[in-house]
Amino acid sequence: MAKTITLWTIDDVAARFSDAAHTSYRLPPVRVQGYASPWMSLAMQVPNRYPDPERVYRPMPPGPEAVERMLETMRWVQWLEEEQRHLVWMRAKRYEWHQIGRRFACDRTTAWRRWQRAMQMVTDQLNKAANPCA
């Protein structure tokens, strides 16, 4: 039986970057270990604090499979230049093209072409790793 090799496409890579951005948002916030303050528990005892309309609710933390996919995707950015990394990450976080163009001091179509080139570089690397004979 022959082994089927699936080739990566730009859309597949873009979806993985978008998934990684969403997973990183769902990770718990980083806190200093071993530090506790009794002030927060005292402040929360005030009855008019419930429910807190100002509270920012975070989604459920991601599962281990999602974190593994995110870490694998984060290794892919090592194939890119620093500016390309910022561009790919901004698009994965769903920034609009005109905002990305403003950040990189170019037109939105130029930003899109640079993003396409970065995605193609990652796709080529992934396909080369998946099919070493070619």
DAZIKA-V329690 format. One record per backbone hydrogen bond with DSSP energy under -0.5 kcal/mol. CO is the residue of the C=O (numbers start at 0). NH is the residue of the N-H. If there is no record, write none. Layout:
BEGIN
co={CO:CO}
nh={NH:NH}
END
This chain:
BEGIN
co={3:4:8:9:10:11:12:13:14:15:16:17:18:19:20:21:22:23:31:33:36:36:37:38:39:41:42:45:46:50:51:54:62:63:64:65:66:67:68:69:70:71:72:72:74:75:76:80:81:82:83:84:85:86:87:88:89:90:95:96:97:98:99:100:101:106:107:108:109:110:111:112:113:114:115:116:117:118:119:120:121:122:123:124:125:126:130}
nh={5:6:12:13:14:15:16:17:18:19:20:21:22:23:24:25:26:26:34:35:39:40:41:42:43:44:45:48:49:52:54:56:66:67:68:69:70:71:72:73:74:75:75:76:77:78:79:84:85:86:87:88:89:90:91:92:94:93:99:100:101:102:103:105:104:110:111:112:113:114:115:116:117:118:119:120:121:122:123:124:125:126:127:128:129:130:133}
END
